[in-house]
């Protein structure tokens, strides 16, 4: 009789442990499914943001924003300043503009050079 009671308790303990293990397994499976769904959602969001980032960084858009919002302009030799290593600014030297030639005038001859004796 004692052996039967001991075996009955062992079977009941085993059954309770099995039910508890199945319950934990279902909880973990549900959590796994939820995490996988969240992972898919985050991957889609990341892909969408990557596409948006590429669209925002086009050279034409960057140039337009620089001109409109930052009031920047394209560089030209007239507004370029050169700086030496010591920090001093090199003055811009503008090439003299050629004088307009009169109609019918001949081009000026180059000055003659004298050679040394």
C-alpha positions in Angstrom: 0.0 0.0 0.0 2.8 2.3 0.8 4.5 1.7 -2.5 1.3 2.5 -4.4 0.9 5.7 -2.5 4.5 6.6 -3.2 4.1 5.8 -6.9 0.9 7.8 -7.0 2.7 10.8 -5.6 5.5 10.4 -8.1 3.1 10.3 -11.0 1.2 13.4 -9.7 4.5 15.3 -9.2 5.6 14.3 -12.7 2.3 15.4 -14.2 2.4 18.7 -12.4 6.0 19.3 -13.5 5.0 18.4 -17.1 2.1 20.8 -17.1 4.3 23.5 -15.7 7.0 22.9 -18.3 4.4 23.0 -21.1 3.1 26.3 -19.7 6.6 27.8 -19.7 7.2 26.5 -23.2 4.0 28.2 -24.5 5.0 31.4 -22.8 8.4 31.3 -24.4 7.0 30.5 -27.8 4.6 33.4 -27.5 7.4 35.7 -26.5 9.5 34.4 -29.4 6.7 35.1 -31.9 6.3 38.6 -30.5 10.0 39.4 -30.7 10.1 38.1 -34.3 7.2 40.3 -35.2 8.9 43.3 -33.6 12.2 42.4 -35.4 10.4 42.4 -38.8 8.7 45.7 -38.0 12.1 47.3 -37.0 13.8 45.9 -40.2 11.0 47.5 -42.3 11.4 50.8 -40.4 15.2 50.7 -40.9 14.8 50.0 -44.6 12.3 52.9 -44.9 14.7 55.2 -43.1 17.6 54.2 -45.3 15.6 55.1 -48.4 14.6 58.4 -46.9 18.2 59.1 -45.9 19.4 58.5 -49.5 16.6 60.7 -50.8 17.6 63.5 -48.4 21.3 63.4 -49.3 21.1 64.0 -53.1 23.6 66.5 -54.3 20.9 68.8 -55.8 18.9 68.9 -52.6 22.0 69.6 -50.5 23.0 72.4 -52.9 19.5 73.9 -52.9 19.4 73.9 -49.1 22.8 75.5 -48.9 21.7 78.3 -51.1 18.2 78.8 -49.6 18.7 78.2 -45.9 22.3 78.9 -45.3 22.6 81.6 -47.9 25.7 80.0 -49.4 26.9 80.7 -52.9 29.1 79.0 -55.5 32.8 80.0 -55.1 34.4 82.1 -57.8 38.0 83.5 -58.1 36.7 87.0 -57.3 35.5 85.9 -53.8 38.2 83.4 -53.0 40.7 84.3 -50.3 44.0 82.5 -50.0 45.5 82.0 -46.5 49.1 81.3 -45.8 50.2 78.7 -43.2 50.8 81.5 -40.6 47.2 82.7 -41.0 47.9 85.8 -43.1 45.6 86.4 -46.0 47.1 86.7 -49.5 45.5 89.6 -51.4 43.7 88.6 -54.5 45.5 89.9 -57.6 43.0 90.6 -60.4 44.5 90.4 -63.9 44.1 93.7 -65.7 41.3 93.7 -68.1 42.5 94.1 -71.7 41.7 97.5 -73.2 39.1 97.4 -76.0 40.8 97.8 -79.4 39.6 100.6 -81.7 38.0 99.3 -84.9 40.6 99.1 -87.7 43.5 99.5 -85.4 46.5 97.2 -85.8 47.7 95.1 -82.9 50.5 96.7 -80.9 53.9 95.4 -81.6 55.9 93.9 -78.8 58.7 96.1 -77.5 62.1 95.3 -78.9 64.8 93.8 -76.7 68.3 94.9 -76.7 71.0 92.4 -76.4 74.1 93.0 -74.3 77.4 93.5 -76.2 
